[in-house]
Amino acid sequence: MRTLAFQMPDRGSGGPSGPRIRVGRPSRRARTLLMTVGVLAVLAMLFVMFAGFWTDWLWYRSVHYSAVFTKTLWTKIGMFAVFGLLMAAAVGLNLWLAHKLRPPLSAMSLEQQSLDRYRMGIAPYKKWVLLGVTALVGLIAGASAAGQWRTWLLWVNSVSFGKTDPQFGKDISFYAFDLPWYRFLLSFGFAAVVLSLLAAALVHYLYGGLRITTPGARATAQATGHLSVLLGFFVTLKAVAYWLDRYGLAVKTGDFKATDNWTGLKFVDANAYLPAKTILFCIAIICALLFFSTIWRRTWQLPVIGFGLMVLSAVLIGGLYPAIVQKFQVQPNEQAKETPYIKKNIKATREAYGIDASQVRDYSGTSKAGKEQLRQAADDTASTRLLDPNVVSPTFQQKQQVRGYYQFPAVLDVDRYKNKDGEEQDTVVGLREINTDGIPEKNWINEHFKYTHGYGMVAAKGTTVDKDGAPAFTEQDLPPKGDKGKYEGRVYYGEKTNQYSIVGGPQKELDYADDKGEKTYTYKGKSGVDLTSPVNRAAYAVNFNEPQILYSGAIGEGSRILYNRTPKERVEAVAPWLTIDGDPYPAVVDGRIKWIIDAYTTSDNYPYSSRTTLGDTTEDSLTDGQRAVVARQNRVNYIRNSVKATVDAYSGKVEMYQWDKKDPVLKTWMKAFPDTVKPKSAIGDDLMDHLRYPQDLFKVQRELLTRYHVTSPSQFYSGSERWQIPDDPTHKGNAVPPYYLSLQMPDEKKQSFSLTTTFNPNNRETLGAFMAIDADPRSTGYGKIKMLRLPSNTTVSGPSQVQSKFNSDPSIAESLNLLKRGDSEIEYGNLLTVPLEGGLLYVEPVYVRGAGTNYPRMRKVLVTYGERIAFEDTLGEALDKVFDSKGDSGSDTGGQPEEPPSSGDASVREALKNVQDAYDAGQDALEKGDWKAYGKAQDDLRDAIKEAQDAENKAEKGANKE
């Protein structure tokens, strides 16, 4: 057989086209300059990379969690190296093998002539091409594998759940820890085989082993055998995938009439898909053997037939057959067919979300108790919180900000503290944190050296306000004074402290200011990273893109840089395997302010448990996208409040405590990161007093309980007992938030600090159920969910209906219009629901943001029980009116008087005239720009409004006596 040889022109010689053009070489100085610039650029890039690594290491060392950094780092490096080398070896081996098996001679064809040019072009660089390709795929595969470090640590440290799934009888840990790792290995195997197959096919084609247009055989025997083996590996992996898919059915999410996000097997899965996967596994094994047999047979005829059979089987057995079963077996009698699987789903979901011990009892919604009994029970059943932490932050800001460079969070927190009599009371608290936007003169020194910390906790009674409607503070002012005693009040770490500060050096900090002037301070803690070393200063100058850190004279001996200062990000950094609650809250513990953070372990591989999206279920009218959980695993079907963490507001010290001793996910992580989580016994008494049941977990559980409060498969399937979370009546379109308050449930003997919420029946606005959970960790019933289910035909009003009742009552509307005079604004507080002697008591404080002020004060309290309504200055007066022995039905405040106007009514009219006169005088002064007169008019307006309210109250009392 004759062959044709082709010779490429010598690129270094001149051709007939003309003489060669010589280009002068750069001068030695230019070459030196270019080399220097290149070296400096490389060194700069390396230092930037080093700075990121070095500052991370210094930070973890400063918080004494360097073991977390090193364990995570070495795990990532190990994963990167092992899987990068495996991928590089697989692809590189097949590239080398394909080149080794190339035919000695090329076929005579235009196709091969064209390929010869490419072969000759890369011939001198074959080794470099091989190394470059293998290195590239190795780097990509290694980087991808490094991101699976959590999957690896969970698998290698896995702990048994002690429970098995109902379908395959495997421990839950197989699905939570093992199956994700096996799937990763499978996906890596697929990637390695596919890349090797593509690389080998390309080399075979380039060197003539594969031919597309050349007459004769399309592939050489060597290429056929090589590619067949790779295809055999691919089909083998597909067989493994079919086998793992069998177990994947237990954690598969799909559509189902009974519930959204159904997880687990249904009838068609167990009776069609499961046997189909087994059959396809066997077919794939046979098909793989046929591909391997081509090493000896040198033909693709049988493997191709087998592969076609596998594809056809996948369509018929894996697709058509289950559809037939669903259509002709399930749909005619779906409820009966699905009942066993619904039962499994209910049981698994309730276990996975910790709602399996929840109790549901029937509650009439109406009471037969007498007025005096009800009035007494109203005082004993609940410590009704009138101070709404979601409304009064501006009041805290106005009354206790002290200076413009301090701030309070938009939503305050509810805690428990003992009063002077030693009795525990609900308390609204907030920290006075630094606000860099309020710094009088903004510059680098002021922002990062002088204004470095907030100062002091501010606390107020939750159940009362002062005579002016403002919070009754129990801890206030600067320096702090109140019933908290002496404590370290400086706040270097807080929810609003989100930029770095440099402390402890020659530059003095502003501590606080009082009537005697500004007090200075030098940080004495050991928090942060020492900046004495020039290397550290250079690294942080690069890391924060601030050159002044490198050379500023304000940095010297003792200077330390504080950053990562919010409690949430500090806990997330030292425990990247935890999901953090969206609402850290401060408490004075052992003479220090500590942030308390609830943390969760989660999984999305609990068999048969329905999944939920944390970001959606934790949103309500208060989050506004800011306090919703940001979860590593956004969709989960298992959650536990397994860790309680604290962050010291002064030192930034992070401590984590094991809260759920039975949680296997936490045990697994504690094996992976030993000595990072302290035992529950290490929690001190003072800290224990301030722990509580977390809101975000409660919101997840209540969302599940809208469907999973029923345990009957038939009821679950029909959806007849489904509930829904009501909208916040004052924030339309957002779910009503849960509320903390001390409450005595009907079957309890005393009040307990609780977290409460309500439910509506599905697509109705009446009240469907009331839910409370014991939130006091010292209580024996901590975490126990209790639900009061109202009759399905109930007419008890839900939150929206109650709010509508308040708004539509003529007398209340008239009183609200009085309060709105003078450009005042009305704000409704939390609408609290309290089960009371068989009925439901609703209480809602009403705040007035008066003209000329920018903060709300509580002026009125709305109360309703049954059909009776009261709108009074205090809760006691409102309860007295609602439970008055006279007028057993109807609204005490609704309707228009039928009797002639009394002297009391005349007083009201006169007071209203005074209100109008004062308002008009204020408007006239405003138009003239007479601010002194305007201020006097506003004072007169407030006095007139108060007189009108008093006159109205006297008139109503007189009417009642008559």
Sequence and secondary structure as in RCSB ss.txt:
>XXXX:A:sequence
MRTLAFQMPDRGSGGPSGPRIRVGRPSRRARTLLMTVGVLAVLAMLFVMFAGFWTDWLWYRSVHYSAVFTKTLWT
KIGMFAVFGLLMAAAVGLNLWLAHKLRPPLSAMSLEQQSLDRYRMGIAPYKKWVLLGVTALVGLIAGASAAGQWR
TWLLWVNSVSFGKTDPQFGKDISFYAFDLPWYRFLLSFGFAAVVLSLLAAALVHYLYGGLRITTPGARATAQATG
HLSVLLGFFVTLKAVAYWLDRYGLAVKTGDFKATDNWTGLKFVDANAYLPAKTILFCIAIICALLFFSTIWRRTW
QLPVIGFGLMVLSAVLIGGLYPAIVQKFQVQPNEQAKETPYIKKNIKATREAYGIDASQVRDYSGTSKAGKEQLR
QAADDTASTRLLDPNVVSPTFQQKQQVRGYYQFPAVLDVDRYKNKDGEEQDTVVGLREINTDGIPEKNWINEHFK
YTHGYGMVAAKGTTVDKDGAPAFTEQDLPPKGDKGKYEGRVYYGEKTNQYSIVGGPQKELDYADDKGEKTYTYKG
KSGVDLTSPVNRAAYAVNFNEPQILYSGAIGEGSRILYNRTPKERVEAVAPWLTIDGDPYPAVVDGRIKWIIDAY
TTSDNYPYSSRTTLGDTTEDSLTDGQRAVVARQNRVNYIRNSVKATVDAYSGKVEMYQWDKKDPVLKTWMKAFPD
TVKPKSAIGDDLMDHLRYPQDLFKVQRELLTRYHVTSPSQFYSGSERWQIPDDPTHKGNAVPPYYLSLQMPDEKK
QSFSLTTTFNPNNRETLGAFMAIDADPRSTGYGKIKMLRLPSNTTVSGPSQVQSKFNSDPSIAESLNLLKRGDSE
IEYGNLLTVPLEGGLLYVEPVYVRGAGTNYPRMRKVLVTYGERIAFEDTLGEALDKVFDSKGDSGSDTGGQPEEP
PSSGDASVREALKNVQDAYDAGQDALEKGDWKAYGKAQDDLRDAIKEAQDAENKAEKGANKE
>XXXX:A:secstr
          TTS BTTB         HHHHHHHHHHHHHHHHHHHHHHHHHHHHHHHHHHHTT HHHHHHHHHH
HHHHHHHHHHHHHHHHHHHHHHHHHT  SS  SSHHHHHHHHHHHHHGGGHHHHHHHHHHHHHHHHHHHHHTTHH
HHHHHHT    S B TTT  BHHIIIIIHHHHHHHHHHHHHHHHHHHHHHHHHHHHTTSB SSSSS SB HHHHH
HHHHHHHHHHHHHHHHHHHHHHHGGG EEEETTEEEEES  HHIIIIIHHHHHHHHHHHHHHHHHHHTHHHH  S
HHHHHHHHHHHHHHHIIIIIHHHHHIIIIIGGGHHHHHHHHHHHHHHHHHHHTT TT EEEE  S     HHHHH
HHHHHHEE   S TTT HHHHHHHH  STTEE  SS EEEEEE TTS EEEEEEEE EE GGG SS  HHIIIII
S  EE EEEEEEEEE TTSSEEEEEETTTTEETT S B EESS TT  S EEESSSS EEEEEETTEEEEE    
  SEE  SHHHHHHHHHHTT THHHH TT  TT EEE   SHHHHHHHH TTSEE S  EEEEETTEEEEEEEEE
EEES  TT   EEHHHHT  TTTTTTSS   SSSEESEEEEEEEEEEETTT  EEEEE  TT HHHHHHHHHSTT
SSB GGG  HHHHTT    HHHHHHHHHHHHHHT   HHHHHHTTT EE  EETTEEEEE   EEEEE  TT SS
 EEEEEEEEEETT  B  EEEEEE  TTSTTTT EEEEE  TT   B HHHHHHHHHH HHHHHHHHHHTGGG E
EEE   EEEEETTEEEEEEEEEEE TT SSEEEEEEEEEETTEEEEESSHHHHHHHHT SS  SS SS S   S 
  HHHHHHHHHHHHHHHHHHHHHHHHHHT HHHHHHHHHHHHHHHHHHHHHHHHHHHHHHH 
